[in-house]
C-alpha cells in the first residue's frame, strides 16, 4: 500500500518503508488518474528519496467531501431514537432498506482538519458526537482506489429535531477531520476493524468498535450512487457512515481527545476546540 500526504510543492509517498518525494505533483493529479496505484508505482520508481513530514495535513486538495448515512444497523437505530417524537424516525427506517442510499455533502477542502488539528462542536447544539468512519478515495472516473480515516462531527439534537436540519447538523467549520494520510491500495477486507476512544482529562470516557462487515452496502456501490448524474473532475472523498454511536445523550465537551483507528490505515486524532 502507498501512504500519501500533500506537501506545499509536491507529494510525500511512503512505500515499503521508504519515503519518496514527487515534486510538482498534487492530489488533484493523483485523483485524475485512471489507475492511481499504477501511476504512483511509476512515479515512485523514478523519484528521489524524501522525509516523512512530522506534521500531517489533511490529505486533500480540491476534492469535495461527501458522506453516506444510515449504512450500519447501529446508525439506523440511533437516528430513529434521536428523531422519535418529531416524526422523522420513519425516514431513517425507510432509507436503511431502500435501494437508493442517503448521500449528503459534508465539506469543502477548507473545512477539513487533519490529524492533530482542532475539530469543533456547534455553540448552538447540546448533543454533539464524533462519527468514526471509513472514507473512500474515489477518482474522477468514479472508482474507489484508496482509503482514509474520517470523523464526521455531528449535532444529534439539531438533526433529531427535524431531518431537514441535517446540513446544519453536519456542515460547519471544523466539522470534518480526515487522515492521517491517504492510503492507496487494494480493497479492504470485511474483517477490517474500526475503533474509537475518547479521552476527557486524560481518562477514557467512551470506547467502541465495529467491523467493515457490518456495512450494509459495498463501498463501490456507494461511490456509484455518488457519481450518478454528477461529476468530480478532481475526484471526491466519500464517508461511508458510522457503526459506533455513544449511548443515550452522551455528548462531547471542549478539550475531549478523539482517537479513531482503522486496521491498516493508522490513527486519526483530534481535540475538540
Helices and strands as residue ranges (DSSP letters): E 2-7, E 10-15, E 18-23, H 27-32, H 36-46, E 48-49, E 64-69, H 73-83, H 89-97, E 102-107, G 109-111, E 112-113, E 118-119, E 128-129, E 132-138, E 144-152, E 154-155, H 156-161, G 163-165, H 166-170, E 176-184, E 193-200, E 203-211, G 212-214, H 219-226, E 236-239, E 257-262, E 266-272
